[in-house]
Amino acid sequence: MYMQRGVLTLSKEEFLEMINALNLERFMGTHLYEKLNGAKEGTGESIQILLSEDEIEKILDEIGSPITDSLKLNSALEKMKELFTTFRS
């Protein structure tokens, strides 16, 4: 079975909240680090990142459960979970 990939689209605010919740150094030297670091340079209102199942799982594992006081982060996590679910159907 091959690794599925999909495009995660987040608003700039959602993306920044997600980046702030992650320890990016943990992913140093990986494609995921390059993708997330490169996306930080985006100037548009939305950020699109091509992610694999494995990469989404790593992000979700690193962030953990939704954080109730951050609606933008919760929204980003929800979008990642939805994309991840599409891989399984």
WORA-V139892 format. One line per field, one symbol per residue. ss: DSSP state (h for helix, s for strand, l for the rest). phi: phi as a letter, one per 40 degrees, with the letter a starting at -180 (. if undefined). psi: psi as a letter, one per 30 degrees, with the letter a starting at -180 (. if undefined). A space follows every 50 residues. Layout:
# WORA-V139892
ss->???
phi->???
psi->???
This chain:
# WORA-V139892
ss->llllssssssshhhhhhhhhhllhhhhlllhhhhhhhhhllllllsssss sshhhhhhhhhhhlllllllhhhhhhhhhhhhhhhhhhl
phi->.cccbaccbbcdcccccccccccddcbdgbccdccccccccdbccbbbbc bcdccccccccccgcdbccbcccdcccccccccdccccc
psi->klklllkkjlleeeeeeeefflieffgkgleeeeeeeefffkflflkkkj kleeeeeeeeeeealkjfgjeeeeeeeeeeeeeeefff.
